[in-house]
Amino acid sequence: MPRVYDNWERLVRATLKQEQLRSAGQGPERSGSGIAGAVPPSLVRTTNIDAILQAADEIQADDPNVARILCEQAYSMAQNLDPNSGGRGVLQFKTGLMSVIKQKLAKRDGAPIDRNRDIEHLWEFYQRYKRRHRVDDIQREEQKWRESGTFSTANLGELELRSLEMKKIFSTLRALVDVMEALCKDADPRGVGKPIMEELRRIKKVGELTPYNIVPLESPSLTNAIGVFPEVS
């Protein structure tokens, strides 16, 4: 057991050190490693805690407060799923995640946190994130491409890069939506709760934010183009 704790403490220290380097602009690009890659299998099988933590890592530089909200929600999910920490590695994971959360809080230099406004901050960030990445516009453009079927090998590389980029963006959006859905239950239905519920209903109705590939399965200009994409090879 001491060896397990030692290994976990080293992981937490490495994660926090990477976070400090990234904040200073000296660290590498974020990936699925660190705390997001250390979620115990028992939690991954039944939740998307790993995706939420990965999204928190992705948006840390943009909005540390929203990243903190996502981390705290991930911790609450882990606690609700396994309150006694009986699963293998769950106790160590909770301890490490709490250390990361405390590190994020410490960066606020004592600034107060009004958790009653967390859902508002999350909703505002969600809207900004969609606008910044032109999600609605790109979806309309890709729908036109699908319907026209005008694909060729000349723009396949561009489409592949866009597909990978959109998968990453959509993964972050899905995590934001999941956390909003969990938190909006206590939101004022006459206030921020109303637009959030409307957005959640719209997403479920149209099936938005589901994984997809830009290039259609059948294209007259490119034979079996979908097979060229590495994620489906």
Secondary structure, DSSP 4 states (H G I P E B T S, - for coil): -HHHHHHHHHHHHHHHHHHHHHHTT-SPPP-S-GGGGG--HHHHTT--HHHHHHHHHHHTTT-HHHHHHHHHHHHHHHHHH-TT--STTHHHHHHHHHHHHHHHHHTTTT----GGGHHHHHHHHHHHHHHHTTHHHHHHHHHHHHHH----GGGHHHHHHHHHHHHHHHHHHHHHHHHHHHHGGGS-TTTTHHHHHHHHHHHHHHTTT----SS-SSBTTBTTGGGGSGGG-
